[in-house]
Amino acid sequence: MFQTLRNAFKQKDIRKKLLIILGIILVYRLGCWLPIPGLNADAFSSITGDNPGFLNLLSSVSGGALANGSLLALGVVPYISASIIMQLLTVAIPALERISKSGEDGRKKIALYTRIAALVFSVMQAVAIVIAFSSNNAINLEAFGAGAPTWLVPLVVTVVLIAGGMFTLWLGEKITDLGIGNGVSLLIFVGIVSSAGTALLQSITGISENIEALWDILIFIAVLIVVFGLMVFVDLAERKIPVQYAKQVKGRKMYGGQSTMIPIKVNANGVLPIIFATALVTFPQLITQMFWPNSAFYNWWATWLGTGTPLYFVFNAIFIFFFSYFYAQISFNPEDVSRNLQQNGGFITGIRAGRPTTEYLKKINNRITLFGATYLSIIFIIPTLILSLIPMGGANLMTAFSVTGMLIVVSVALEFDKQLDAQMLMKNYRGFLK
């Protein structure tokens, strides 16, 4: 990947795009540190740190913007929620499915609906944050003076949070327009890497006070390297199904007769099953901690189903399997693939066209999904337990180097590398044609 970046900077057009992307990322990182008037950043940070579950994950995705109580505290979370909901609705509602398959105009309409949904989620999350954090002295009601109405500060904070969420979406779309990678994914990548780098730097600077912690950090880094290697290996793994196209004579020309492959990725679902599972298990604890921190239900949930408990890992594994199969049915439709093959004169070697091809693809997809779900469950549970056993490094760095964050970093980095390769390949073809 570093070789790809070095080669990309040698080409003027691609170098210009990369510099613009770096400028947008700089603006985004500045927005993650600029405070909102009326917010107590220390209170925000303590509340986020006390919840090592989904709330802490949201803070790490935004590069610590939520913990800082900054202008871009919502980050890309509203857009992620809106995108997931729109993907599900596109499959569930036939009208939306027809729009999504109607070419460029359909994709523009779906993108517009996603932006509107992101605005709705931004409003909901901003209001929820203001209501929940007001009871924890995170919002100073007298920030605008003693004579100002008490509702003015919460209103300003809500509006700024909503504007920050939509501004983050605009930055991400500007990166996407340049044609190198998905802008929103790159912002998530930057946020996670920033949070992890800050946590690692704090741990390294603390070695002077406790020299024995050096071995813990070295072991922690070694485990991380192994985990990253496994993630990259599985992320690039795929099952290739051979496809043969029959020869067709049209007029005086002969078409077809080619051999190709249908690639099915082992981990086609990416990190979505883990995000869904983690959100579902930690959501009750998150809500009760915000609004009813002293209730008996919160104490019971934190004791038996809280982050790090045995039942927490068991239920996460169950939900990871459920969401893996659920999302696999959405992302890969064997009937559509079989129909397209038959219409274009293609067939899988040794399998009859039509229903047998559909059944074969469905069987292969189910087997690969089973392996992918098992991999996600293992990669979610085992590294978390191993890293938590490291005394100093694990305690300080586990929140920053979460398995979910590492999976996102790996997938985004590999996708960005592919986009850069495609850009340079296109540039070479243009030069050849000239």
N, C-alpha and C positions, 0 to 999 in steps of 0.2 A: 504493500500500500504506500509506503514512503517513497518507493521508486516511482510509483504512479504519480504521486504529488510532485515529485521533482521534475518529471517529464512534462506534467501539465503546466508548470510555471514557465517552461521554456517556450510555450506557445502563447502568443500575444492575446488572442481572443479569450482563451480559457483562463489565462492569468488575470485578465481584467474582471472576468466573472468571479473568480476566487477572491480577489481583493474586495469587490463589492459585498460578497457574502461575509467576509471578515469584518467589514465596516458595519453591516447589519447586526452581526453577532455582538460587536462592541456596544452598539446602542442598546441591544437587549440586555447585556450584562450590566450596563449602567442603570437601566430601569429596575433591575433586580436588587439594587442597593439604595436607590433614592427613597426616602421614607415618605409616608403619607401623613400630612398634618393631622394631628389629633390621635395618632396611634402610638401605643407604648410598645416599642420593638422588643424590649426585654420580656414583657408579658407574653407577647406572641411567641417568642423563642422558647420560653419555658413551657407553654402549653403544648407546643408542637413536640418538644423533646420528651415530655412526659408520656406521649402516645407513640410508641415505637411501631405502630401498625400502619394503617392506610394513610393517616394524616402525615406521618413522617415520610412516607413514600411520595406523597404529593409535594412535600417541601423539597425533597431531593430531586424530583423531576424538574422543578422550577429553579434549580440551582440555589436553594435556600431563600428564594424570594418570599415564600409564605412565612417562614420563620422570622425573616427580617421585617415583615409588615410593610413591604415596599409597594411601589406603584404597580408593578407587574406580579403581584402576589398570586393572582389566579393562574397566570401563565397560560399554558395551552390545554389545561385540564378541561375547561368547558368545550373546547373544540374536539378533544378526544372523546368526551362523552357524547357529543352530538354526532360525530362520525360513526361511532359504534351503534347508536340508536338508528341512524339512517340506514346503515348496512342491514340491520335486522328488519326494519320496516320495508326496505326494498325487496326483500325476499317474501315477507308476509303479505304485502299489499300488491296485488297484480298491477294496479295503475302505476305505482312507482317503479315496478319492475319494467313495464313497457317504456316508461320515460328514460330509465337508465340504459336501455338497449336501443334508443333512437338516435344514436350517433353523438356528434359534438354538441348539438343543441340540448340533448337529454342530459349529458354530463354537466353542462352549464347550469341547467335547472336544478339538478341534484346538489351541485355545489352551492347554489343560492339557498336552497332549503337547509343545507347543512350550516351555512352562516347564520341563518335566522334561528335555527335550533341552538347554535352556539351562543347567540345573544340571550336567548331565554335561559340557558343554563348559567350564563354569567350573572344574570340578574338573581336567579335562585341562589347560587352559591355566595354571591356578595351579601345578600340579605341574611342568609344563614350564618355567615361568618360574623357579621355585625351584631346580630341578636345573641349568638352564642358567646362571643368574646366580650360583650358589654358587661356580663356578669362577673368577669374575671379581671376587671380593671385594666383591660387592654385598650380601651377607648377612653380618652380624656374628654369628658363632656364640657369642660370649661376651657378648652384649647383656644377658642376664639374670643375669650373674654368673659367676665362674670355676667355681663348684661346680655350676652347672646342666648337665644333659646336653646334648650337642651337637645332638641331634635336636629339642630343644624349640623353638628359634628357627625353624627351617624349618617345623615343624608349625604354629606360631602364624601365621607369615607366610602359609602356604597357606590356613589356615582364614579369615584376615582377607580375603585376596584373593577367596575364594569368596563370603563373606558380602557383600563390597563389590559384586561383580558382580550378585548377586541383589537387593541393595538398590537398585542402579541400575535394574534391571528394574521393581521395585516403584514407584519414583518415576515412571518412564515410564508405567506403567499408570494411576497416579493422574491424570496429566495427560490421558490418553486418556478416562478416566471423566468428566472435566468436559465433554467433547464438543467441544473446540476443537483440531483437529489430532491427529496421531499423536504420543503422548508420547515414544516412543523416537526418532522422527525429530527432534523438537524438541531433545532432549538432544544428538543428533549435531550438529545445527545450531549449538547453543550452544558445543559443544566446538571445532568447526572455526573459528567466528568468534572465539572467545577466543584460540586459538593464532595465528590470522592477525593479530589486533589486537595481541597481545603482540610478535610479530615485527616488525610495522610500527612500533610505538612504539620498540622498541630501535633500529631503523634510523634513525628520525627523530632520536632523542636522540644518535646518533653523528655527526650532521652537523656538530656544533660542532668535532669533531676533524678532519673532512675535508669541507670545504665543497663540493668537487667532486662528492661523492656525492649532493648534492641533485638534480642533473640526472638521475642514474641512477634515483633513487626516483621522480621525476616521470614519467620515461619508463615505468617499471615500472607505475605507477598508471594511466597512459594506456592501456597495453596491456591491463591488467586490465579497464578500463571497456569496451573494445572486445570482449574475450572474453566478459564478462558479458552484454553486449547481444546477441551472437550466440547465447549459450546460452538466454537468455530467448526470443528470436525462434523458435528451433527447438523449444524445449520447449512453446511454445504452438501450434505449427503442427500441423495435422491434416488428414486427407483425409476429407471428408464424402460418404458414399455415399447418394444419395437413395432412400428407401423409400416405397412407396405401399401403403396398406391398402385392400382391396376392401370395398365396402359389403355389409353383411349385415343381413337383416331377421329379427329374433327377436321373435315375437309382434307387438305393435303398435309396436315400437321399431326404429329403424335404427341399426346400429353400424358403425364403420369409416369408410372414405372419407377418412382423414387422410393427410397427407404428413409424413414425418419424415426423420431422417438417422441413419446409422450412423457415428459419429466414430471414426476410426482415427488415433491420434497418430503423428507421424513418429518420435519418439523414445519409443515406448511402453516400451521396456526400461529407460529411465532410465540409471543409472550402474552397474547390475549387471554388464554385460559387461566394463567396465573393471576393476571390483573383482575379478571372477573371473580375468581375464587377468593383471592385475598380481600377484595372489596366486600364480598358477600359475608365472609366470616367476621371481618373487623368492623363492619358498618354498625351493628347494634352497640358495640363497645364504644365506638367513636361518638355516636349520637348521645348515648347516656352520659358519657364523660363530659360532653359539652353542656348539656342541659340539666342532667340529674346526677352529678358526680357523687353524691352521698346516698344514693338509693340502694336498696338491697339487691335489685336486679343487676346493677353495675358491679357490685362486689361479687355476686355469684358468677357473672359472665367472665370477669377478669380472673377469677380463681380457676374456673374449669375450662373456659374457652378462650382465655386471653392469649396474647402473643407469646409463643414459646412453650405453651402447655402441650402435653401429648395429644389431647383431643383437637387442638388447633391444627396440628400437622395432619391428623387423620381426616378431618373434615375438608381441609384444603386439598388433600390428595383425591378425595371422592369428587369434589367439585371440579378439580382439574380434569379428571377423566370425563365428567359430564359435559363440560364446556368444550373439551377437545372434540368429542364426537358431534356435539351440536354445531360447532363452527365448521367442522369438516363437511357436514351436509350442506352448509351454506356456500362454502367457497369452491366445492368441487361437485358437479352434477354429472354422474356417469351417463344418464340418459341423453343430456345435451351433447356430450363428447361422442357418444356412440352414434347419435343422429348426424352430427357433422361429418364424422368419418364415412358413414354410409352415403351421404349426399355427395361427397367428393371422391367417391370410389376408393376409399381407404379401408383397410382391415388389419386387425392384429393377427400376427402370424400364428396359425394353428387354432384360431377362434373364428367362428362364423359371425357374419355381420348381423346387426339387429339386437334382439334380446340377449343372446349368449354373450355378446360383447359388453352389454350393460351389466350383466351379472358378474362377468369377469372383472370389469373395472371396479364395481362396487366391492367385490371381495378383496381386491388388491388395496383399495383405499381404506377399508376397515382394518386390514392388517397393519398398514403403515400408520394409521391413526392410533392403533393400540400401542405400537412401539413409541410413537411420538408422545402420547399421553404418559406412558411409563417413564420415558426420559425426562419430561417436564416435572413429574412428581419426584423422581429421584434427585434431579438437579435443584429442586426447591427445598427438599428436606435435608439431604446428606450434607451439602456444603454449609448450609445454615447451622447445622449441629456441630460440624467440625470447626467452623470459624468461631462459634460461640464458646468452644472449649479453650481457645487461646486466651490466657488470662488478661493481658493488658491490651494487645492489639485487637482482639475480637470485641472486647467491651467498647472500645472507642470507635472502631471502624465499621462494625456490623451495620449500623444504621445507614452509613454512606454507601458501603459496598453491598447492597442488597442483591439477591439473586435476580430479582425482577429487573433492577437497573442494569446489571451486567448483561442480561439477555438483550435488553433494548440497545445497549451500546454496541454489542457484537453485530446485531442485525442491521443497525443503521450504518455502521462503519463498512460492512461488506456491501451494502446496497450503494453507498456513496462511491466506493471503489469501482463498482460495476458501471455507474453512471459516468465517472471520469474516463474509464476505458472506452465507453461508447462515444463520448465526445471526441476523444483523440482519434479514434478509428474513423469517425465521420470526417474529421479534419484531414486525415491522410487520404481518404477517398476523394475529397474535393480537390486536393492538390494533384492527385493522379489524373483526374478528369480534365483539369486545366492544362 
